[in-house]
Amino acid sequence: MKLMLIIDDNVEFRTMVSDYFTDLEYTVEIAGNGREGLSKARAIRPDIILLDVMMPDIGGIEVLRALQTEDETRIIPVLVITGSFFDKNMSELFKQETNCREFMSKTVELSYLEKKVEAVALKRP
């Protein structure tokens, strides 16, 4: 069973995504902010992380960079999902980070997100 960590301060979004992937037999852990997300990533070492961009304490780019500084979290693939204005420059900034596998809008269909998650999670060693 695959283990997913959702780091997002939007309760409705993370609940919807968590329920969807739980139905697909994923084990899903949730973090409501960046600090909690980093702590959980270190503790559980998920197969994949879904990460929000804008959060009240630590933003998505800082979380990505912090994950890369530690041996146990640097290889965890991250899909960045934003509810804010989808800006090509922001997308390029995130994609420069080695652990960022995809940058997409929260308006994406869940079936599309599922395909992206499966493609990334299956490639992980």
C-alpha positions as CSV (number, residue, x, y, z in Angstrom):
1,M,0.0,0.0,0.0
2,K,1.3,3.4,-1.0
3,L,1.7,6.1,1.6
4,M,0.8,9.7,0.7
5,L,1.3,12.9,2.7
6,I,-0.9,15.9,1.9
7,I,0.5,19.2,3.1
8,D,-2.2,21.8,2.6
9,D,-4.0,24.4,4.8
10,N,-7.3,24.1,2.9
11,V,-9.4,21.6,4.8
12,E,-11.9,21.0,2.1
13,F,-9.3,20.3,-0.6
14,R,-7.2,18.0,1.5
15,T,-10.3,16.1,2.8
16,M,-11.5,15.6,-0.8
17,V,-8.2,14.4,-2.0
18,S,-7.6,12.2,1.0
19,D,-11.0,10.5,0.6
20,Y,-10.4,9.9,-3.1
21,F,-7.0,8.3,-2.6
22,T,-8.1,6.4,0.5
23,D,-10.7,4.8,-1.7
24,L,-7.8,3.8,-4.1
25,E,-6.2,2.0,-1.1
26,Y,-3.6,4.6,-0.3
27,T,-2.7,5.3,3.3
28,V,-3.1,9.1,3.5
29,E,-1.6,11.4,6.2
30,I,-2.5,15.0,6.4
31,A,-0.6,18.1,7.6
32,G,-2.3,21.4,7.9
33,N,0.8,23.6,7.5
34,G,4.4,23.4,6.3
35,R,6.0,22.8,9.7
36,E,3.7,19.9,10.5
37,G,4.3,18.6,7.0
38,L,8.1,18.6,7.3
39,S,7.8,16.9,10.7
40,K,5.5,14.2,9.3
41,A,7.6,13.7,6.2
42,R,10.6,13.0,8.4
43,A,8.7,10.6,10.6
44,I,6.7,8.6,8.0
45,R,8.8,9.0,4.9
46,P,5.8,8.8,2.5
47,D,6.0,7.5,-1.1
48,I,4.7,10.8,-2.4
49,I,3.8,14.3,-1.1
50,L,1.1,16.6,-2.4
51,L,2.2,20.1,-1.4
52,D,0.3,23.5,-1.4
53,V,2.1,26.6,-2.4
54,M,0.6,29.3,-0.1
55,M,0.4,28.3,3.5
56,P,0.4,30.6,6.6
57,D,3.7,29.5,8.3
58,I,6.1,28.0,5.7
59,G,5.4,28.3,2.0
60,G,5.6,25.4,-0.5
61,I,9.0,26.4,-1.9
62,E,10.6,26.5,1.6
63,V,9.1,23.1,2.3
64,L,10.5,21.7,-0.9
65,R,14.0,23.1,-0.2
66,A,13.9,21.8,3.4
67,L,13.0,18.3,2.2
68,Q,16.0,18.3,0.0
69,T,18.4,19.1,2.8
70,E,17.9,15.8,4.6
71,D,18.9,12.4,3.4
72,E,15.7,10.6,4.5
73,T,13.4,13.1,2.7
74,R,15.3,14.3,-0.4
75,I,14.2,11.4,-2.6
76,I,10.5,11.8,-1.8
77,P,8.7,13.0,-5.0
78,V,6.5,16.0,-4.6
79,L,3.5,17.2,-6.6
80,V,2.9,20.9,-6.1
81,I,-0.8,21.8,-6.3
82,T,-1.8,25.5,-6.1
83,G,-5.1,27.2,-5.6
84,S,-3.6,30.6,-6.2
85,F,-3.2,32.2,-9.6
86,F,-1.4,29.8,-11.8
87,D,1.7,31.6,-13.0
88,K,4.2,30.1,-15.5
89,N,7.1,31.8,-13.6
90,M,6.0,30.3,-10.4
91,S,5.7,26.9,-12.1
92,E,9.3,27.2,-13.4
93,L,10.6,28.2,-10.0
94,F,9.2,25.1,-8.4
95,K,10.2,22.8,-11.3
96,Q,13.9,23.8,-10.7
97,E,13.8,21.9,-7.4
98,T,14.9,18.3,-8.0
99,N,12.1,16.8,-5.9
100,C,9.3,18.7,-7.6
101,R,7.8,16.3,-10.2
102,E,4.8,18.3,-11.2
103,F,3.2,21.7,-10.7
104,M,-0.6,21.9,-11.2
105,S,-3.8,23.8,-10.3
106,K,-6.2,22.6,-7.6
107,T,-8.9,22.7,-10.3
108,V,-7.4,19.6,-11.9
109,E,-9.7,16.6,-12.2
110,L,-9.0,14.0,-9.5
111,S,-8.6,11.3,-12.2
112,Y,-5.8,13.3,-13.8
113,L,-4.2,13.8,-10.4
114,E,-4.5,10.1,-9.8
115,K,-2.6,9.4,-13.1
116,K,0.2,11.8,-12.1
117,V,0.5,10.3,-8.6
118,E,0.6,6.8,-10.0
119,A,3.2,7.7,-12.6
120,V,5.5,9.4,-10.0
121,A,4.9,6.9,-7.2
122,L,5.7,3.9,-9.4
123,K,9.0,5.4,-10.4
124,R,10.2,5.7,-6.9
125,P,12.9,3.2,-5.8
